[in-house]
């Protein structure tokens, strides 16, 4: 049995049951974020898909893969977005190596 059950995504709205005020505030915010603005809903869907991969959220990957397809995002655009996320995640990991290098230099100094 997998820890992640795709059917659980449909239960996401239930998080308000144990904290109605905070859950409602989150969903209000979430809805507002995904409204058309300076970015289109299509662009936001691609961003969400890339972040879903860097955060490794299977529910989000499922949701924004489906959302992207419904918005006309191609599989090539999806994969490119995933690679952008991977590059940023990898770069963010590697740039922290500078902190390690600084520490080594300080201790060796």
Secondary structure as GFF3:
##gff-version 3
##sequence-region A 1 109
A	DSSP	three_ten_helix	6	17	.	.	.	ID=ss1
A	DSSP	alpha_helix	20	33	.	.	.	ID=ss2
A	DSSP	alpha_helix	41	54	.	.	.	ID=ss3
A	DSSP	alpha_helix	58	70	.	.	.	ID=ss4
A	DSSP	alpha_helix	75	95	.	.	.	ID=ss5
A	DSSP	alpha_helix	97	108	.	.	.	ID=ss6
###
